[in-house]
């Protein structure tokens, strides 16, 4: 009997099924997998060729009979069958030891996801072999993963900038007091860079190149030492390959629209904070997590625009996954945060 119980414990997984990346937390082990949410498959029969990091390297480089796709858009499922397949692959990779008990999974879902979109995530997880699916709102999971005292009678403000969405939530006494969700994140930043290169320099670049440029030299706030990077693409006038050197100053111009929308949403959330909790936020400030939190100067820009201290979470990329794992490992303490499959 004890052996069966141990097997069940080993099969608990917290999953951050993100638009850009998927992270899997295994109970007792921590985050064991972090890979791009990308799958490469044949167009004729749908056979999967590669998943995760290998599939991401194929984006924009595949022959006509193979396509590399991202089945998640804005934090929700855009391709059900592919999402189920990619979930199955990640779960099996994260938990290779087989058990007679189907795994139980806690999955973070965006605040703005509809009931239909949440149910699609549950059904995709069941198709992937999960025995019981539990859902938790991503801002709560991120706040728990960042170590914020969300159960205490104090206000904590979490800003989670993901690949497809950015979510801002004020938590207190174990719940969300007020929140905003906007479908703008890292993907919108990449698209803004693509648009800037096309309209300013007649240069067409791919989404992988845009992401690499953003990571290497992108910034949201002026830097003492500006960076520059060369990006290559196709000249829209001559049709020939061409290179272009972009500075971090130009990239700030390119990123101004999506970054501005995120900042505006943070301000809107702050305007809705009850007066009793405003003092807590002035003292505690804003906690910034998610992949977009790593954009240079994002914390400084938010601090300047809001007049509040901004702290980068200790593990910005892993905050949601860590939060789902913490809830799984302390179910009794965190039960009130869970949305069970029957409630979706």
Steps between C-alpha positions, in 0.01 A plus 500: 500500500780740584662436162181592318473824701858593413425435135207740510715770659765464229236547231387845614598768249457875490487634145547851366357448151619825350467654158877510455632242748369211705644421843428184699544475875514149646413461868809447709737592215418856395497626140629215286405623154499837325458493122337707226132424436569410138437187295620409150278267299445375148225676309374188317427266791558719806780278631706680764868538409630697797378672816645777715849635444561294187172616344574864580827480306295394197278812495542668161743229383273208408427354153147530363387164643593591861366787708611623842204635695421645842167354619450764772402858427452765768523232768213289364472209258480579130564141382347236728651180354850646482478636855398156630793341316751752629369464856532121480859533380598744774332299778666177386836673476464660843377178663661212307440249781173325423234447765169318517351829621433771242673826593316787664579840352452857616493740202510878508238678288480868400257726683335596172439141386134419441326189637528341156872576481556359850307186416713456188813499719344236728398279208842533336666392826265201531581405139868521598446235768443711812271327748378807685537858380498794739514862388629811672495859379848596381537821706431305822746228398760763408453680833539175693804406292654841563458452874242773559287469817170478313315342795584790733279810548743714299493600136753358254516610136631250245574585135547192282618577144476177302535410135138558402348687793590740777305472823499741792332399824465635853476216751401501866352247744540214256319652205519749215366842603530660158672397179551581134599271213624617162589283203833672451832343596825371358341396169362851446850638565645267233228606255576866573867446411400324176269792415772755578758331274249469219368856505820681596753304296302290248652192663291190563619295798354189662358459851806308619730779386276758669508308827879467487536874438265578791697278738841622385443876488138584582420742780207689646707774667810699390828333593836651590667283237275449200522168316479410133446179307494394136181343369470327162202467275368554148504842335143576388625720214769282344378165631858417606632405843626799699630581845414794724647624827242610756575692820322458831370855455327399176364189666347713776320693226385172346380365835333821615146389408482159673705619798279809529185285502638287783593808705156653436331180622710504819389859562134408442533223758658737749214746453254229609683411822291555816638779721553257789749300293670794326735552794615137472590546134687824572705311758534162326505617138454290187637149441589439135512147353470323163728494199420862419631600842849426365478778240773746600369795697141374526520528878647852479233615255218368720657662807526836321147485358331390823722659764513164682791268576521210253666172593592227254381158620770258609414264209299705248472223239409229749258690724176345369643146490640540852163624616309206351751265662468667840121468488528131408740429784288690755150420376330549836649844552432619144179314416297821475713618205418194287247487219417132459408357159139468615487873567637608164 
